[in-house]
Amino acid sequence: MVRTERVTFTMDDQRLIDRLIALEMTEKEARALVQIAREQRWSIQKTYFLTEGRILKLDMIMAIILGSFIGFLAVHEVQSALTAIFIFGLLMIMMEIVCRFHKDYLKKITTFLRLKGM
C-alpha cells in the first residue's frame, strides 16, 4: 500500500515555488524539488542537479573520456589525434542535434545556471 502524506509548504517555500515556476518549471516539478530539498536539507541547486541533472553528469563523463583518449593520441601520433578530434566532433554534433535538443536539454542547463543565483 502506498502511503501518501499531505505536505504543507510555508510562505517561503511558496515564494520559492513561484520563482521556480517563473524559470519555466511546472508546478508539480517545483513542488517536488522544494520538498526533496527540504527533506534532505540540500540547496535547491544541488537538489536540481541530483534529480534532473543526469544528462549534465553524462556529458561531463563523456568529455573526460574523450579528452583522455585524444590526449593519449596526441602524445603518440598528432595526425591520429587530429583525425580523432574530427570524428568525435562530428559524432558529438550529431548526438546533440538528434538526442539532446528535443528533450529540453538547453532548458535544463539554463535552469541549473539560474538556480545558482537563488
VMD Tcl script that draws the C-alpha trace (Angstrom):
set ca {
  {0.00 0.00 0.00}
  {1.36 3.41 -0.90}
  {1.50 5.89 1.91}
  {0.56 9.39 0.90}
  {1.22 12.37 3.09}
  {-0.13 15.82 2.62}
  {2.81 18.19 2.59}
  {2.29 21.73 3.77}
  {4.54 24.42 2.42}
  {5.48 27.57 4.30}
  {5.24 31.03 2.74}
  {8.97 30.95 1.97}
  {8.52 27.62 0.22}
  {5.60 29.02 -1.75}
  {7.68 32.01 -2.85}
  {10.45 29.65 -3.93}
  {7.94 27.52 -5.85}
  {6.68 30.67 -7.60}
  {10.24 31.60 -8.54}
  {10.84 28.10 -9.90}
  {7.65 28.29 -11.93}
  {8.98 31.57 -13.34}
  {12.02 29.57 -14.51}
  {9.63 27.57 -16.73}
  {9.19 24.58 -14.42}
  {5.79 23.06 -13.93}
  {4.18 23.48 -10.54}
  {4.42 19.73 -9.89}
  {8.17 19.71 -10.63}
  {8.74 22.79 -8.47}
  {6.82 21.37 -5.51}
  {8.67 18.05 -5.73}
  {12.02 19.84 -5.94}
  {11.30 22.01 -2.90}
  {10.04 19.01 -0.94}
  {13.16 16.95 -1.66}
  {15.41 19.91 -0.85}
  {13.64 20.46 2.45}
  {13.70 16.77 3.43}
  {17.36 16.27 2.55}
  {18.42 19.77 3.72}
  {20.13 20.46 0.42}
  {20.32 23.66 -1.55}
  {17.82 23.97 -4.38}
  {20.62 23.90 -6.97}
  {22.13 20.71 -5.54}
  {18.70 19.09 -5.46}
  {18.05 20.02 -9.09}
  {21.46 18.73 -10.12}
  {20.98 15.40 -8.34}
  {17.41 14.87 -9.56}
  {17.33 16.40 -13.04}
  {21.00 16.67 -13.93}
  {21.67 13.14 -15.11}
  {22.28 14.44 -18.62}
  {24.76 17.02 -17.31}
  {26.69 14.34 -15.44}
  {26.77 12.13 -18.52}
  {28.16 14.98 -20.61}
  {30.91 15.63 -18.07}
  {31.90 11.95 -18.06}
  {31.89 11.82 -21.86}
  {34.04 14.96 -22.08}
  {36.60 13.48 -19.66}
  {36.80 10.20 -21.58}
  {37.04 11.98 -24.91}
  {39.72 14.34 -23.62}
  {41.74 11.48 -22.18}
  {41.58 9.49 -25.40}
  {42.56 12.43 -27.60}
  {45.33 13.37 -25.16}
  {46.72 9.85 -25.35}
  {46.67 10.01 -29.14}
  {48.25 13.46 -29.20}
  {51.22 12.19 -27.19}
  {51.87 9.35 -29.61}
  {50.62 10.50 -33.02}
  {49.48 14.02 -33.82}
  {47.83 13.09 -37.12}
  {45.74 10.38 -35.42}
  {44.74 12.85 -32.70}
  {43.51 15.38 -35.27}
  {41.54 12.67 -37.06}
  {40.01 11.53 -33.76}
  {39.06 15.11 -32.86}
  {37.33 15.49 -36.22}
  {35.45 12.19 -35.99}
  {34.40 12.68 -32.36}
  {33.42 16.26 -33.12}
  {31.08 15.11 -35.86}
  {29.63 12.40 -33.61}
  {29.05 14.88 -30.79}
  {27.31 17.32 -33.12}
  {25.01 14.57 -34.38}
  {24.26 13.41 -30.82}
  {23.44 16.95 -29.74}
  {21.13 17.50 -32.68}
  {19.36 14.15 -32.52}
  {19.33 13.22 -28.84}
  {19.55 16.36 -26.77}
  {17.78 19.34 -28.26}
  {14.38 17.71 -28.49}
  {14.47 16.70 -24.81}
  {14.72 20.23 -23.30}
  {18.45 19.89 -22.79}
  {19.13 23.60 -23.12}
  {16.25 24.35 -20.77}
  {17.81 22.09 -18.11}
  {21.19 23.77 -18.44}
  {19.74 27.30 -18.26}
  {17.55 26.34 -15.29}
  {20.57 24.87 -13.50}
  {22.58 28.05 -14.09}
  {19.69 30.30 -12.99}
  {19.26 28.31 -9.77}
  {22.79 29.26 -8.81}
  {21.57 32.76 -8.01}
  {18.73 31.62 -5.75}
}
mol new
graphics top color blue
foreach p $ca { graphics top sphere $p radius 0.5 }
foreach p [lrange $ca 0 end-1] q [lrange $ca 1 end] { graphics top cylinder $p $q radius 0.2 }
display resetview
